[in-house]
Amino acid sequence: MRFCTRLAAIRRLQNERSVLRETGASEAEQSAAKTAALETRTAVGEALTELQLLTDDQHVLELAARVVDVTFYLHEAPDRAERDRRGTLARTAHNTFVAAAGPLVRA
């Protein structure tokens, strides 16, 4: 499912961006990472729109919106401990969505 693939990509890019920030990478490297994350964020929005066209299951759509919200705000955590906590929330939201959306994928 494109939606899950896009979410995984944005989480990976956010993690890379956090590592760059924590290791004191150059502004150019951090800027490139930010641009890549923003482009992928757009792709997540497009994939969510596609999902809305595929199903009218409100529970699945609410879970999808929740996982998007949690994922988008991961990088705004002020410190590593908070990013880790938000990462756990994002994984839980993602797993809950995947379990609920399983019948859509198999259909």
N, C-alpha and C positions, 0 to 999 in steps of 0.2 A: 504494500500500500504506500503510495507516494507520500501521504501525510506523515507516516511514521518515519520514513526515510529522511524527509526534510527535518523533522524534529531531532532525529539523531545527529544530523549534520550541524544544526545550529548549536546543539549542546557541545559537540566536539569543538566547534569554532570558538564558543564562549570559553571553554576550558583552555584552549590555546591562548586566547587573549589574556586570560587571567595569569597564565604562566609568564607570558611576555611582560605583563605589568609588574609581577612580583620579582622577576629576575632583572628588571631595569633595562629591558630591551630599548632600542632606539625609538624615537618618535615615529620614524618612517615605518618600522616594523609593526608598531602598535597601531598606526593609522591603517596600514594594509589589512591587519587582522580585523579591525573595526569595520572596514568597508566590506570585507568578505562576510562578516557576521550580519551586517545590515542587508546585504544582497540575499543571503539565505533566509533572513527573517521575512523578506518579501515573498520568497518561494513558499514559506510555511503558510503565509496568508492565502496565497493562491491555492495551495493544497487543501486548506480548510474550506475554502469556497467550493472546490471540487467535491469534497466530502459532503457538503451541504446539499449538493445537487444529486448525490448518490443515494441519500437516505433521508427519511423524514422521522427517524427514530430520535426523539428529543433527548432521551437519556444519553445516547451515544454522542449527540451533538454537544450536549452540556459538558460531558467528560472531555471531549475534544477541545472545547473552549477553555476548560480549566487547565488542561495540560499545556496549552499554548500560553496562557497567562503566567503560569508558574515558570515555564521555560524562558520566556522573554525577560523576566525580571531576575533571573539567576545572576547575571553579570553586575547587577546594581548593588549587590551585597557589599557592605563596607569592609569586611575582612574574610579571611579564609574559613574560619569556623562558621560564619553565617552562610557563605557560599556552599559549604559542605552540607549544612542543614537544608538549604534550599534545593541542593542537588538531590538529597534524599526525598524531599517532597516531590520534586519533578519526576524522579524514577517511579515513585508510588503512583502518582497521577498517570504517568505513561502506562504502567502495567495495568492499572484499572481500566484505562481506555482500551488497551489492546484486548483485554479479556471481554469487555462489552462489545467491541467491534468485530470480534472473531467471526461471528456469523456473516457479516458483510463481506469479509475477505473470502470466506469459503463459498459464498453464493455465486 
